[in-house]
Amino acid sequence: MPHSPASFECADAVELAKGLIGALLLVDGVGGTIVETEAYLRDDPASHSYRGRTPANATMFGNSGHAYVYRSYGLHWCFNVVAEGHGAVLIRAIAPEVGIDKMIMRRGTERNLCSGPGRLARALGITDVYNGLILTEPPFFVQAPSERPSLVSGTRIGISKAPERPWRFGLRDSRFWSRPFTPQQPRNAGKTDER
């Protein structure tokens, strides 16, 4: 689990996405507890690394434990943690706890301050300048939770490719998720899993 480079290096995106829940994340001294993540593996059609290395996704092909920052739909920055095997974990939401005044100033509102990847990046002041930086050194600070948190999981949201994969994770009973978790629907008996 975070705060040592070795812990980032030993986890694929799914394990890292679970492991980051409940961790404290600060960027330049502003942040809070991670309450929602999504995992993207290298062989996942929704992953930016799926079609191979490009200048835009090169950070995903570097060392794990680094920030991968990209612009979504040309509007919002999204903050990810590079995982082992060229995967990544999208940080979808945190509970705002430290530097809330700065977050409000950056967002221009108190509503849903860090709930959703675009809102979170804006509240924390994350832009492409942070792309490729290691999370074990300033401006980042990541600290593992003191106890293993209780998690919920569900399917990923806001994507069109492989949305059925249950790789969205949340801190149970958090009020800061970007969207509620819904129970998974049973799969059709005759359907096969193409993973």
DAPE-V625980 format. One record per run of one state. SS is the DSSP state (alpha for helix, beta for strand, coil for the rest). FROM is the first residue (numbers start at 1). TO is the last residue. If there is no record, write none. Layout:
SS:FROM:TO
SS:FROM:TO
This chain:
coil:1:4
alpha:5:9
coil:10:12
alpha:13:20
coil:21:23
beta:24:27
coil:28:29
beta:30:40
coil:41:57
alpha:58:61
coil:62:65
beta:66:72
coil:73:75
beta:76:83
coil:84:86
beta:87:98
coil:99:99
alpha:100:107
coil:108:114
beta:115:115
coil:116:116
alpha:117:124
coil:125:127
alpha:128:130
coil:131:133
beta:134:134
coil:135:139
beta:140:143
coil:144:150
beta:151:154
coil:155:167
beta:168:171
coil:172:195
